[in-house]
Amino acid sequence: MGMEILDADAGDGTIRPAFTATENFTNPMGNVLGAFLAAMLHDTVGPALLATLRPDQFQSTLELTASFLRPVRPGRLFGTGRVVHRVGDIAFLEAALTDGDERLVATATATARVIPLDEAPDAA
């Protein structure tokens, strides 16, 4: 998806990635499929939490809910993600995607569990 990290702040639990949606991501009407937008949102919330973790920790997404607000054409999309709240090993996350005109196109909330890195292969 052509992900590029533009900014990350581990102290704030925030991240700003950019993605490139190509023609390969579109439906017959030329709009980017929601599944690709959801993947971009997922790739925004996950790294927001990962930036706050110790090197021996990883995260496993428990749920992701996406809302698609308007049709999206191929091009550059910008994400903002943040850790909203963390209690123990459970974290609540949110993300948003905007298009090149800074219009909000999709949002998501997610819940994730922080796990030891050596348990990551078994977490799914």
N, CA, C and O of each residue as an XYZ file, in Angstrom:
496
protein
N       0.827     -1.207      0.000
C       0.000      0.000      0.000
C       0.859      1.254      0.000
O       0.348      2.361      0.172
N       2.125      1.088     -0.187
C       3.005      2.240     -0.278
C       3.044      3.054      0.994
O       3.052      4.284      0.935
N       3.069      2.397      2.158
C       3.052      3.109      3.430
C       4.378      3.811      3.694
O       5.454      3.251      3.484
N       4.271      5.046      4.159
C       5.427      5.853      4.543
C       5.086      6.517      5.873
O       4.029      7.136      5.994
N       5.954      6.400      6.867
C       5.733      7.055      8.156
C       6.209      8.499      8.036
O       7.386      8.752      7.783
N       5.291      9.440      8.217
C       5.629     10.860      8.139
C       6.063     11.405      9.492
O       6.935     12.270      9.573
N       5.444     10.889     10.561
C       5.753     11.379     11.902
C       5.250     10.356     12.909
O       4.246      9.682     12.678
N       5.950     10.250     14.015
C       5.515      9.376     15.109
C       5.999      9.987     16.411
O       7.113     10.506     16.488
N       5.158      9.925     17.431
C       5.512     10.434     18.756
C       5.147      9.371     19.780
O       3.982      9.231     20.155
N       6.147      8.625     20.228
C       5.911      7.538     21.181
C       5.348      8.074     22.496
O       4.527      7.408     23.127
N       5.768      9.245     22.911
C       5.279      9.828     24.158
C       3.789     10.122     24.125
O       3.091      9.941     25.122
N       3.306     10.575     22.981
C       1.880     10.875     22.809
C       1.096      9.687     22.283
O      -0.134      9.703     22.311
N       1.784      8.652     21.802
C       1.111      7.508     21.193
C       0.397      7.890     19.915
O      -0.728      7.454     19.669
N       1.062      8.722     19.084
C       0.457      9.162     17.828
C       1.374      8.825     16.658
O       2.585      8.671     16.811
N       0.760      8.718     15.497
C       1.517      8.423     14.273
C       0.811      9.080     13.084
O      -0.409      9.242     13.081
N       1.610      9.456     12.072
C       1.070     10.008     10.821
C       1.711      9.274      9.648
O       2.813      9.623      9.225
N       1.031      8.262      9.123
C       1.531      7.612      7.917
C       0.854      8.179      6.668
O      -0.173      8.852      6.747
N       1.450      7.892      5.532
C       0.838      8.205      4.234
C       0.802      6.901      3.443
O       1.660      6.034      3.612
N      -0.192      6.777      2.589
C      -0.386      5.588      1.759
C      -0.607      6.030      0.321
O      -1.014      7.162      0.061
N      -0.335      5.132     -0.601
C      -0.625      5.394     -2.004
C      -1.631      4.353     -2.494
O      -1.308      3.172     -2.623
N      -2.844      4.807     -2.762
C      -3.891      3.929     -3.301
C      -3.777      3.967     -4.823
O      -3.890      5.026     -5.441
N      -3.552      2.798     -5.414
C      -3.394      2.727     -6.870
C      -4.688      2.252     -7.528
O      -5.652      1.895     -6.851
N      -4.687      2.255     -8.832
C      -5.831      1.759     -9.608
C      -6.133      0.291     -9.269
O      -7.275     -0.153     -9.389
N      -5.115     -0.453     -8.848
C      -5.309     -1.864     -8.483
C      -6.219     -2.030     -7.274
O      -6.719     -3.129     -7.032
N      -6.446     -0.966     -6.510
C      -7.254     -1.020     -5.293
C      -8.718     -0.660     -5.548
O      -9.494     -0.561     -4.597
N      -9.111     -0.463     -6.802
C     -10.431      0.098     -7.078
C     -11.460     -0.939     -7.516
O     -11.133     -2.035     -7.972
N     -12.726     -0.534     -7.354
C     -13.856     -1.318     -7.854
C     -14.128     -0.874     -9.301
O     -13.433      0.012     -9.798
N     -15.110     -1.457     -9.987
C     -15.384     -1.072    -11.378
C     -15.757      0.409    -11.560
O     -15.640      0.940    -12.664
N     -16.203      1.077    -10.491
C     -16.548      2.502    -10.584
C     -15.329      3.403    -10.401
O     -15.427      4.620    -10.555
N     -14.175      2.806    -10.072
C     -12.959      3.597     -9.912
C     -12.703      4.082     -8.502
O     -11.780      4.864     -8.272
N     -13.514      3.624     -7.545
C     -13.320      4.022     -6.150
C     -12.488      2.973     -5.415
O     -12.577      1.779     -5.703
N     -11.689      3.430     -4.475
C     -10.873      2.520     -3.673
C     -11.804      1.667     -2.813
O     -12.691      2.185     -2.135
N     -11.589      0.364     -2.853
C     -12.407     -0.567     -2.069
C     -12.224     -0.335     -0.567
O     -11.132     -0.016     -0.096
N     -13.318     -0.503      0.162
C     -13.290     -0.326      1.610
C     -12.305     -1.239      2.309
O     -11.739     -0.864      3.336
N     -12.089     -2.430      1.774
C     -11.139     -3.360      2.396
C      -9.727     -2.766      2.410
O      -8.979     -2.965      3.367
N      -9.368     -2.045      1.357
C      -8.043     -1.414      1.338
C      -7.997     -0.239      2.309
O      -6.982     -0.019      2.971
N      -9.087      0.515      2.396
C      -9.136      1.614      3.365
C      -9.046      1.065      4.785
O      -8.363      1.641      5.632
N      -9.736     -0.052      5.050
C      -9.674     -0.678      6.371
C      -8.250     -1.140      6.677
O      -7.782     -0.997      7.806
N      -7.562     -1.691      5.681
C      -6.176     -2.116      5.884
C      -5.285     -0.912      6.201
O      -4.389     -1.008      7.040
N      -5.523      0.202      5.544
C      -4.757      1.416      5.835
C      -5.033      1.902      7.255
O      -4.115      2.296      7.973
N      -6.300      1.870      7.653
C      -6.649      2.266      9.019
C      -5.988      1.329     10.031
O      -5.489      1.772     11.065
N      -5.990      0.041      9.724
C      -5.343     -0.941     10.606
C      -3.843     -0.675     10.686
O      -3.246     -0.783     11.757
N      -3.236     -0.327      9.554
C      -1.807     -0.006      9.532
C      -1.518      1.361     10.136
O      -0.359      1.769     10.213
N      -2.539      2.063     10.559
C      -2.366      3.324     11.273
C      -2.499      3.108     12.777
O      -1.673      3.602     13.545
N      -3.527      2.376     13.208
C      -3.704      2.170     14.661
C      -2.625      1.265     15.237
O      -2.125      1.525     16.331
N      -2.259      0.207     14.521
C      -1.257     -0.727     15.036
C       0.072     -0.056     15.341
O       0.566     -0.176     16.462
N       0.667      0.648     14.384
C       1.935      1.315     14.653
C       1.846      2.417     15.715
O       2.837      2.703     16.386
N       0.679      3.035     15.875
C       0.535      4.034     16.944
C       0.792      3.376     18.298
O       1.480      3.940     19.149
N       0.237      2.182     18.489
C       0.478      1.454     19.735
C       1.895      0.901     19.778
O       2.564      0.996     20.807
N       2.357      0.327     18.677
C       3.708     -0.240     18.648
C       4.771      0.777     19.041
O       5.760      0.428     19.685
N       4.570      2.036     18.656
C       5.548      3.084     18.982
C       5.692      3.296     20.482
O       6.700      3.842     20.932
N       4.705      2.874     21.261
C       4.742      3.086     22.713
C       5.270      1.871     23.477
O       5.477      1.948     24.688
N       5.489      0.753     22.783
C       5.834     -0.491     23.456
C       7.340     -0.672     23.626
O       8.146     -0.070     22.916
N       7.693     -1.522     24.590
C       9.091     -1.906     24.795
C       9.517     -2.829     23.652
O       8.663     -3.398     22.972
N      10.817     -2.985     23.431
C      11.293     -3.868     22.358
C      10.854     -5.326     22.511
O      10.815     -6.059     21.522
N      10.524     -5.758     23.728
C      10.123     -7.157     23.930
C       8.610     -7.339     23.888
O       8.098     -8.390     24.274
N       7.887     -6.310     23.418
C       6.426     -6.374     23.351
C       5.944     -6.234     21.913
O       6.635     -5.689     21.053
N       4.738     -6.743     21.679
C       4.073     -6.613     20.394
C       2.600     -6.382     20.688
O       2.201     -6.350     21.852
N       1.797     -6.223     19.668
C       0.366     -6.030     19.888
C      -0.432     -6.941     18.976
O      -0.018     -7.270     17.864
N      -1.589     -7.335     19.481
C      -2.513     -8.163     18.717
C      -3.855     -7.442     18.682
O      -4.444     -7.172     19.728
N      -4.335     -7.131     17.490
C      -5.615     -6.437     17.353
C      -6.752     -7.395     17.691
O      -6.842     -8.491     17.138
N      -7.613     -6.970     18.601
C      -8.764     -7.773     18.996
C      -9.986     -7.459     18.143
O     -10.763     -8.353     17.809
N     -10.155     -6.183     17.791
C     -11.271     -5.788     16.920
C     -10.943     -4.464     16.261
O     -10.185     -3.650     16.790
N     -11.535     -4.272     15.090
C     -11.386     -3.028     14.330
C     -12.735     -2.713     13.715
O     -13.334     -3.563     13.056
N     -13.211     -1.506     13.923
C     -14.464     -1.063     13.327
C     -14.162      0.140     12.442
O     -13.638      1.148     12.916
N     -14.489      0.035     11.172
C     -14.204      1.098     10.209
C     -15.499      1.735      9.714
O     -16.521      1.069      9.551
N     -15.425      3.028      9.484
C     -16.528      3.785      8.876
C     -15.998      4.474      7.631
O     -14.969      5.148      7.667
N     -16.719      4.294      6.525
C     -16.321      4.876      5.243
C     -17.237      6.064      4.975
O     -18.449      5.904      4.831
N     -16.656      7.246      4.908
C     -17.434      8.485      4.896
C     -17.715      9.043      3.509
O     -18.709      9.744      3.316
N     -16.862      8.744      2.547
C     -17.075      9.236      1.182
C     -16.282      8.380      0.212
O     -15.332      7.707      0.613
N     -16.659      8.396     -1.053
C     -15.886      7.640     -2.052
C     -14.447      8.175     -2.121
O     -14.203      9.369     -1.951
N     -13.521      7.273     -2.370
C     -12.103      7.640     -2.423
C     -11.538      7.217     -3.772
O     -11.703      6.075     -4.200
N     -10.880      8.142     -4.424
C     -10.220      7.874     -5.695
C      -8.757      7.521     -5.440
O      -8.218      7.853     -4.384
N      -8.116      6.861     -6.382
C      -6.694      6.548     -6.215
C      -5.882      7.822     -5.978
O      -6.217      8.898     -6.473
N      -4.832      7.668     -5.225
C      -3.958      8.792     -4.905
C      -3.382      8.649     -3.513
O      -3.455      7.587     -2.894
N      -2.821      9.715     -3.045
C      -2.168      9.730     -1.738
C      -3.211      9.946     -0.654
O      -4.061     10.830     -0.764
N      -3.142      9.129      0.398
C      -4.020      9.241      1.560
C      -3.151      9.389      2.798
O      -2.054      8.836      2.874
N      -3.658     10.144      3.766
C      -2.885     10.448      4.963
C      -3.625      9.958      6.197
O      -4.813     10.233      6.371
N      -2.922      9.238      7.044
C      -3.518      8.706      8.257
C      -3.078      9.477      9.486
O      -2.000     10.072      9.517
N      -3.926      9.456     10.490
C      -3.555      9.900     11.828
C      -4.062      8.825     12.772
O      -5.224      8.424     12.700
N      -3.209      8.368     13.640
C      -3.588      7.342     14.589
C      -3.122      7.710     15.976
O      -2.122      8.405     16.157
N      -3.877      7.224     16.963
C      -3.453      7.508     18.329
C      -3.957      6.455     19.293
O      -4.971      5.794     19.068
N      -3.214      6.328     20.369
C      -3.630      5.499     21.485
C      -4.540      6.381     22.337
O      -4.093      7.381     22.898
N      -5.798      6.016     22.430
C      -6.774      6.804     23.186
C      -6.641      6.535     24.675
O      -6.685      7.457     25.490
N      -6.475      5.243     25.028
C      -6.425      4.856     26.438
C      -5.818      3.462     26.530
O      -6.072      2.596     25.694
N      -5.018      3.273     27.557
C      -4.453      1.941     27.787
C      -4.572      1.593     29.259
O      -4.204      2.376     30.134
N      -5.093      0.404     29.512
C      -5.224     -0.124     30.867
C      -4.571     -1.495     30.864
O      -5.092     -2.422     30.243
N      -3.442     -1.645     31.545
C      -2.746     -2.923     31.561
C      -2.350     -3.328     30.161
O      -1.652     -2.589     29.467
N      -2.797     -4.509     29.743
C      -2.419     -4.987     28.416
C      -3.475     -4.707     27.341
O      -3.335     -5.181     26.213
N      -4.523     -3.950     27.665
C      -5.580     -3.606     26.698
C      -5.448     -2.128     26.306
O      -5.311     -1.255     27.163
N      -5.492     -1.872     25.005
C      -5.383     -0.501     24.497
C      -6.548     -0.200     23.566
O      -6.984     -1.052     22.792
N      -7.034      1.016     23.656
C      -8.097      1.514     22.792
C      -7.470      2.522     21.836
O      -6.756      3.430     22.263
N      -7.735      2.362     20.553
C      -7.049      3.111     19.516
C      -8.057      3.753     18.573
O      -9.205      3.319     18.477
N      -7.605      4.799     17.876
C      -8.450      5.384     16.830
C      -7.576      5.882     15.689
O      -6.400      6.196     15.870
N      -8.185      5.946     14.509
C      -7.473      6.388     13.314
C      -8.432      7.117     12.386
O      -9.650      6.943     12.444
N      -7.841      7.935     11.531
C      -8.597      8.641     10.499
C      -7.751      8.686      9.232
O      -6.521      8.711      9.291
N      -8.424      8.697      8.092
C      -7.760      8.856      6.796
C      -8.320     10.098      6.114
O      -9.528     10.332      6.116
N      -7.430     10.883      5.536
C      -7.842     12.039      4.743
C      -7.249     11.913      3.348
O      -6.236     11.245      3.142
N      -7.897     12.562      2.403
C      -7.375     12.541      1.040
C      -6.435     13.725      0.834
O      -6.152     14.472      1.770
N      -5.959     13.888     -0.384
C      -5.031     14.971     -0.697
C      -5.606     16.354     -0.511
O      -4.855     17.324     -0.410
N      -6.933     16.472     -0.464
C      -7.597     17.753     -0.228
C      -7.952     17.942      1.245
O      -8.712     18.844      1.597
N      -7.394     17.081      2.106
C      -7.602     17.108      3.552
C      -9.050     16.837      3.964
O      -9.481     17.252      5.039
N      -9.802     16.136      3.101
C     -11.162     15.732      3.445
C     -11.110     14.398      4.179
O     -10.407     13.479      3.759
N     -11.848     14.295      5.263
C     -11.931     13.052      6.018
C     -12.679     12.026      5.179
O     -13.807     12.276      4.754
N     -12.052     10.859      4.934
C     -12.674      9.851      4.079
C     -13.048      8.576      4.830
O     -13.961      7.864      4.411
N     -12.359      8.275      5.932
C     -12.654      7.057      6.688
C     -12.092      7.180      8.105
O     -11.095      7.865      8.336
N     -12.746      6.507      9.039
C     -12.285      6.486     10.426
C     -12.354      5.062     10.957
O     -13.019      4.204     10.376
N     -11.667      4.820     12.056
C     -11.727      3.506     12.686
C     -11.446      3.627     14.173
O     -10.750      4.535     14.627
N     -12.007      2.687     14.914
C     -11.623      2.472     16.301
C     -11.175      1.026     16.397
O     -11.618      0.167     15.636
N     -10.293      0.778     17.340
C      -9.779     -0.581     17.502
C      -9.452     -0.835     18.960
O      -9.209      0.088     19.738
N      -9.454     -2.101     19.303
C      -9.001     -2.558     20.605
C      -7.885     -3.555     20.356
O      -7.995     -4.424     19.492
N      -6.812     -3.423     21.121
C      -5.668     -4.317     20.945
C      -5.173     -4.788     22.303
O      -5.425     -4.164     23.334
N      -4.471     -5.893     22.271
C      -3.875     -6.445     23.485
C      -2.365     -6.427     23.325
O      -1.841     -6.848     22.294
N      -1.671     -5.944     24.335
C      -0.214     -5.945     24.343
C       0.237     -7.327     24.809
O      -0.228     -7.828     25.833
N       1.142     -7.934     24.052
C       1.614     -9.293     24.349
C       3.139     -9.329     24.311
O       3.767     -8.483     23.675
N       3.732    -10.303     24.988
C       5.176    -10.486     24.850
C       5.512    -10.835     23.398
O       4.782    -11.589     22.754
N       6.593    -10.296     22.895
C       6.987    -10.508     21.511
C       7.111    -11.994     21.182
O       6.760    -12.411     20.078
N       7.599    -12.788     22.113
C       7.764    -14.212     21.815
C       6.442    -14.961     21.707
O       6.427    -16.112     21.270
N       5.321    -14.331     22.099
C       3.991    -14.929     21.938
C       3.299    -14.464     20.657
O       2.226    -14.966     20.323
N       3.892    -13.521     19.939
C       3.251    -12.920     18.761
C       2.811    -13.942     17.713
O       1.711    -13.799     17.181
N       3.605    -14.966     17.387
C       3.148    -15.931     16.374
C       1.894    -16.695     16.773
O       1.178    -17.188     15.901
N       1.609    -16.808     18.074
C       0.458    -17.566     18.543
C      -0.747    -16.687     18.882
O      -1.786    -17.202     19.294
N      -0.621    -15.359     18.715
C      -1.661    -14.437     19.181
C      -2.874    -14.383     18.263
O      -3.969    -14.053     18.719
N      -2.711    -14.693     17.008
C      -3.821    -14.516     16.063
C      -4.922    -15.526     16.268
O      -5.921    -15.504     15.550
